[in-house]
Amino acid sequence: MDDALTIHRLHFAFTITYHYLFPQLTMGLAPLVVVFKSLALWKGDERYNRAARFWAKIFAVNFLFGVVTGIPMEFQFGTNWARFSQFSGGVIATALAMEGVFAFFLESSFLGLFLFGEKRFGQRVHWLAAFMVFAGSWLSGYFIIVTDAWMQRPVGFELAADGTAHLVSFWALLFNEWAFWQYVHNMGGALVTGSFVMAAVGAFYLLSRRQEEYGRLFLKVGVTAAVAASCFQLFPSGDRHGKLIAEHQPATLAAMECLFRTQPGAPLVLVGQPNVAEQKLDNPIHVPKALSFLTYQHWEAEVKGLDAFPRDRWPDNIPLLYYSYHIMVGLGSIFIAVTSVAAFLLWRQRLYGARWMLWILMLSFPFPYIANTAGWMTAELGRQPWLAYGLMRTSEGFSPTVSSGNGLFTLIGFMGMYFVMGVLFLFLMWREVGHGPGFLDGHESKTPPSARILPEGAGA
Amino acid sequence: METLWFILVAFMLVAYAALDGFDLGVGIVHHFVARGEDERRLTLRAIGPVWDGNEVWLIAAAGALFFAFPKLYASSFSGFYLPLMIVLWLLMLRGMGVELRGHVDDPLWRSFFDFIFSAASLLLAVFYGAAVGNVVRGVPLNAEGYFFEALWTDFRVGPAPGILDWYTSLVGLLAFATLTVHGANWLLLKTEGELQERARRVAQKCWWALVSMTASSLAATVYVRPQVLDNFGRHAWGWVIPLAVAASLIFMRYAHARRRDAAAFFSSVVYIAGMLGGAAFAMHPHLLPATTDPSYGLTIYNSRTGAYSLSVGLVWWLLGVALAIGYFTFLYRSFRGKVRPEEGGGGYEAHAGD
């Protein structure tokens, strides 16, 4: 337990993983809130506003937790990874600093207006505020992905005389091809989380027979967004992201697929257990030649295995990388299946009465969180053993003066703090969902059935 | 170019201190000034829509520091590891204190978060002050430009100091006094009636503490680090800064007595800008002096990033900060005027206490 490298890695991994539980929901919900505000303006129906207000409350709590757990991230580059910061600050700090001035100011200013200003400034300003919060949170995502993309595929820099990286092309950094596909894949993932949560709340309301008009609305919007986002994750975003990995990090691709030997017509592994000691996959079930086809559009194409790379360039935890990747892909496939069936039922106007489907939707909302986390673990474990791919090893990047004991102390401190915050968060979410949109002004909605947004049983 | 970025980063830190400073100050005085649920809610409404945006100046300043002086960022953030982690935890607690108290309508729940909010604000003020004290005093840098400071050693200002020694503790208390007055001044602007009167009494009483601590900590600074006077010797115009600080204190007294609330708040902004600006002026071109060997010290020349980055950065920084100032102007104008009990903010806020 006194290995400083391990502790600094765990420190960052734990705090970033916990942090990202919140932004994935806020980034996923933000466009859906804009949808509700737009519907309210367009149709002039107050109930869309109530729906927006309800999700704004969920959004606000998540945003708060995202902000407070996000501040440590901006600091941890320096506190725990000082040598890496010194090495790469000339490049990645451009993206991080731009995130601060362009995105954080935007979202935080307009969030205040969005949460506090509806009555005071009227519906048009409120719509604008909602839109700006959406724009700010999505912009913020882009800058942070640019930072990670540079670590995955360094571009637009040169090594200065003192060995540190200096930026030579601003646009190359900002429009790194890797950043683009990673961004759309990541935002698609956030939308999957946001829409699954919305659908789950909707299903919960229908199953528990309260707030039913809002339950139907949330199901309709949630399921529609979820099916679109889930398919988008497979194609084009996931597919293109995978091809970039094949091109720029072939060793990573081999480890993700647990392909130890270079071969033409490489199979796609569905399940199996990596056995690194004997360099093989135990008990595999695979689709012959499918990996070659998916990667190079050619059934007989040669795919490089781990044997094509020196051992010190292999990702250092191949089983974890392999399982993370397969959990992400497996869950993604299940999402497509579930949301397709739900969307079909919605289209045939049978969803609201299909209790079995409502149960599935209500219980499935944790899985997008797992898939997003597993996806990020795939990206970051796949980057190993490098901090900046091909330039600096992870073992060279941590702070020279911060002892493992101090690192462990603050790691445990964060764990304690985040545990308490997690309990608080779940408690508050449970309360808000329990209240529901119809309770917002203290009593349940008394809208007569005929005037409801979506008549019972109507799907489209 | 290095000097320009030095000024820009200093500007962002001043903006942070002046803006989030009043949120923290409101947090500090929250318990003494606001009595009963209605008044507490009012004081929180006085910062509710803006505190999060104000805090962003800290993140943005840290980002700009990382961008312009990566070596300094790496060295100081790892060297100040323990106090920074404590600051991060306090920032989390403060944020939750502000936002979560209204979510459950229960006196015990609210009192708990009021306490978290006040305690975290108070400790943050002290730690920020101590941080400034550490930077001015210098740290035990090694030949490679790194260091690690324990939270305290023997409380002496020696070659191996701790985060807290007698000097940095003094600066920490000064920051505490400063933000108390600053927060009370903000409440003068935003509230009325009895609540405002109580805030005024706090501001007036703490004014004495502020003046005496300003004088003693400036004297201590000259004693601990006589080099701070060098730049004032070289550029005589620099004396404008201490004069502005003195003038702002005198003017604040006058403004309190005459109930010129906007002027009082303005004078504490000038005071904060003057103190931090003066520190920056005195430090230039040093960023982090060494208590070990003076040649190990970090300056804007040995810590800066590449010239290309700095030039390109100027373009996006000016654009980004111009936009940010635009949003802030819009936001503050939107919420200008006193907070009053009867007007619900609508939407989320009106129902926050359900």
HADDOCK unambig.tbl for C-alpha pairs under 7 A between the chains (distance, minus, plus):
assign (segid A and resid 53 and name CA) (segid B and resid 347 and name CA) 6.30 0.50 0.50
assign (segid A and resid 53 and name CA) (segid B and resid 348 and name CA) 6.28 0.50 0.50
assign (segid A and resid 57 and name CA) (segid B and resid 348 and name CA) 6.40 0.50 0.50
assign (segid A and resid 68 and name CA) (segid B and resid 92 and name CA) 4.87 0.50 0.50
assign (segid A and resid 68 and name CA) (segid B and resid 95 and name CA) 6.72 0.50 0.50
assign (segid A and resid 72 and name CA) (segid B and resid 88 and name CA) 6.12 0.50 0.50
assign (segid A and resid 74 and name CA) (segid B and resid 59 and name CA) 6.99 0.50 0.50
assign (segid A and resid 78 and name CA) (segid B and resid 73 and name CA) 5.92 0.50 0.50
assign (segid A and resid 78 and name CA) (segid B and resid 74 and name CA) 4.63 0.50 0.50
assign (segid A and resid 78 and name CA) (segid B and resid 77 and name CA) 4.93 0.50 0.50
assign (segid A and resid 78 and name CA) (segid B and resid 78 and name CA) 5.80 0.50 0.50
assign (segid A and resid 79 and name CA) (segid B and resid 77 and name CA) 4.61 0.50 0.50
assign (segid A and resid 79 and name CA) (segid B and resid 78 and name CA) 3.97 0.50 0.50
assign (segid A and resid 79 and name CA) (segid B and resid 81 and name CA) 5.61 0.50 0.50
assign (segid A and resid 80 and name CA) (segid B and resid 78 and name CA) 6.30 0.50 0.50
assign (segid A and resid 82 and name CA) (segid B and resid 74 and name CA) 4.25 0.50 0.50
assign (segid A and resid 82 and name CA) (segid B and resid 75 and name CA) 6.57 0.50 0.50
assign (segid A and resid 82 and name CA) (segid B and resid 78 and name CA) 6.16 0.50 0.50
assign (segid A and resid 83 and name CA) (segid B and resid 74 and name CA) 6.65 0.50 0.50
assign (segid A and resid 85 and name CA) (segid B and resid 70 and name CA) 6.42 0.50 0.50
assign (segid A and resid 85 and name CA) (segid B and resid 74 and name CA) 5.65 0.50 0.50
assign (segid A and resid 86 and name CA) (segid B and resid 70 and name CA) 5.30 0.50 0.50
assign (segid A and resid 86 and name CA) (segid B and resid 71 and name CA) 5.04 0.50 0.50
assign (segid A and resid 86 and name CA) (segid B and resid 74 and name CA) 5.62 0.50 0.50
assign (segid A and resid 89 and name CA) (segid B and resid 66 and name CA) 6.32 0.50 0.50
assign (segid A and resid 89 and name CA) (segid B and resid 67 and name CA) 6.10 0.50 0.50
assign (segid A and resid 89 and name CA) (segid B and resid 70 and name CA) 5.08 0.50 0.50
assign (segid A and resid 90 and name CA) (segid B and resid 67 and name CA) 6.49 0.50 0.50
assign (segid A and resid 90 and name CA) (segid B and resid 70 and name CA) 6.75 0.50 0.50
assign (segid A and resid 90 and name CA) (segid B and resid 305 and name CA) 5.20 0.50 0.50
assign (segid A and resid 90 and name CA) (segid B and resid 306 and name CA) 6.39 0.50 0.50
assign (segid A and resid 93 and name CA) (segid B and resid 63 and name CA) 6.63 0.50 0.50
assign (segid A and resid 93 and name CA) (segid B and resid 66 and name CA) 5.76 0.50 0.50
assign (segid A and resid 93 and name CA) (segid B and resid 67 and name CA) 4.47 0.50 0.50
assign (segid A and resid 94 and name CA) (segid B and resid 67 and name CA) 5.63 0.50 0.50
assign (segid A and resid 96 and name CA) (segid B and resid 63 and name CA) 5.88 0.50 0.50
assign (segid A and resid 97 and name CA) (segid B and resid 60 and name CA) 6.18 0.50 0.50
assign (segid A and resid 97 and name CA) (segid B and resid 63 and name CA) 4.15 0.50 0.50
assign (segid A and resid 97 and name CA) (segid B and resid 64 and name CA) 5.25 0.50 0.50
assign (segid A and resid 97 and name CA) (segid B and resid 67 and name CA) 6.36 0.50 0.50
assign (segid A and resid 100 and name CA) (segid B and resid 59 and name CA) 6.33 0.50 0.50
assign (segid A and resid 100 and name CA) (segid B and resid 60 and name CA) 4.48 0.50 0.50
assign (segid A and resid 100 and name CA) (segid B and resid 63 and name CA) 6.62 0.50 0.50
assign (segid A and resid 101 and name CA) (segid B and resid 60 and name CA) 5.92 0.50 0.50
assign (segid A and resid 101 and name CA) (segid B and resid 320 and name CA) 5.16 0.50 0.50
assign (segid A and resid 101 and name CA) (segid B and resid 321 and name CA) 6.08 0.50 0.50
assign (segid A and resid 101 and name CA) (segid B and resid 324 and name CA) 6.85 0.50 0.50
assign (segid A and resid 102 and name CA) (segid B and resid 320 and name CA) 5.30 0.50 0.50
assign (segid A and resid 104 and name CA) (segid B and resid 56 and name CA) 6.44 0.50 0.50
assign (segid A and resid 105 and name CA) (segid B and resid 53 and name CA) 6.14 0.50 0.50
assign (segid A and resid 105 and name CA) (segid B and resid 56 and name CA) 6.39 0.50 0.50
assign (segid A and resid 105 and name CA) (segid B and resid 324 and name CA) 5.78 0.50 0.50
assign (segid A and resid 106 and name CA) (segid B and resid 324 and name CA) 6.98 0.50 0.50
assign (segid A and resid 108 and name CA) (segid B and resid 52 and name CA) 6.01 0.50 0.50
assign (segid A and resid 108 and name CA) (segid B and resid 53 and name CA) 4.89 0.50 0.50
assign (segid A and resid 109 and name CA) (segid B and resid 53 and name CA) 5.37 0.50 0.50
assign (segid A and resid 109 and name CA) (segid B and resid 327 and name CA) 6.35 0.50 0.50
assign (segid A and resid 109 and name CA) (segid B and resid 328 and name CA) 6.72 0.50 0.50
assign (segid A and resid 109 and name CA) (segid B and resid 331 and name CA) 6.53 0.50 0.50
assign (segid A and resid 112 and name CA) (segid B and resid 49 and name CA) 4.29 0.50 0.50
assign (segid A and resid 112 and name CA) (segid B and resid 50 and name CA) 6.39 0.50 0.50
assign (segid A and resid 113 and name CA) (segid B and resid 49 and name CA) 6.77 0.50 0.50
assign (segid A and resid 113 and name CA) (segid B and resid 331 and name CA) 6.96 0.50 0.50
assign (segid A and resid 115 and name CA) (segid B and resid 347 and name CA) 6.63 0.50 0.50
assign (segid A and resid 115 and name CA) (segid B and resid 348 and name CA) 5.35 0.50 0.50
assign (segid A and resid 115 and name CA) (segid B and resid 349 and name CA) 6.41 0.50 0.50
assign (segid A and resid 116 and name CA) (segid B and resid 49 and name CA) 6.55 0.50 0.50
assign (segid A and resid 116 and name CA) (segid B and resid 345 and name CA) 5.05 0.50 0.50
assign (segid A and resid 116 and name CA) (segid B and resid 346 and name CA) 6.24 0.50 0.50
assign (segid A and resid 116 and name CA) (segid B and resid 347 and name CA) 6.75 0.50 0.50
assign (segid A and resid 116 and name CA) (segid B and resid 348 and name CA) 6.52 0.50 0.50
assign (segid A and resid 116 and name CA) (segid B and resid 349 and name CA) 5.58 0.50 0.50
assign (segid A and resid 117 and name CA) (segid B and resid 345 and name CA) 5.84 0.50 0.50
assign (segid A and resid 117 and name CA) (segid B and resid 346 and name CA) 6.34 0.50 0.50
assign (segid A and resid 118 and name CA) (segid B and resid 346 and name CA) 5.33 0.50 0.50
assign (segid A and resid 118 and name CA) (segid B and resid 347 and name CA) 5.57 0.50 0.50
assign (segid A and resid 119 and name CA) (segid B and resid 345 and name CA) 6.18 0.50 0.50
assign (segid A and resid 119 and name CA) (segid B and resid 346 and name CA) 4.43 0.50 0.50
assign (segid A and resid 119 and name CA) (segid B and resid 347 and name CA) 6.66 0.50 0.50
assign (segid A and resid 120 and name CA) (segid B and resid 345 and name CA) 6.60 0.50 0.50
assign (segid A and resid 120 and name CA) (segid B and resid 346 and name CA) 6.94 0.50 0.50
assign (segid A and resid 166 and name CA) (segid B and resid 306 and name CA) 5.61 0.50 0.50
assign (segid A and resid 167 and name CA) (segid B and resid 308 and name CA) 6.91 0.50 0.50
assign (segid A and resid 167 and name CA) (segid B and resid 309 and name CA) 5.95 0.50 0.50
assign (segid A and resid 168 and name CA) (segid B and resid 308 and name CA) 6.63 0.50 0.50
assign (segid A and resid 399 and name CA) (segid B and resid 78 and name CA) 6.20 0.50 0.50
assign (segid A and resid 401 and name CA) (segid B and resid 78 and name CA) 6.91 0.50 0.50
assign (segid A and resid 401 and name CA) (segid B and resid 79 and name CA) 6.90 0.50 0.50
assign (segid A and resid 401 and name CA) (segid B and resid 146 and name CA) 6.92 0.50 0.50
assign (segid A and resid 401 and name CA) (segid B and resid 147 and name CA) 6.18 0.50 0.50
assign (segid A and resid 401 and name CA) (segid B and resid 148 and name CA) 5.72 0.50 0.50
assign (segid A and resid 402 and name CA) (segid B and resid 78 and name CA) 6.48 0.50 0.50
assign (segid A and resid 402 and name CA) (segid B and resid 148 and name CA) 6.92 0.50 0.50
assign (segid A and resid 440 and name CA) (segid B and resid 351 and name CA) 6.57 0.50 0.50
assign (segid A and resid 441 and name CA) (segid B and resid 351 and name CA) 6.76 0.50 0.50
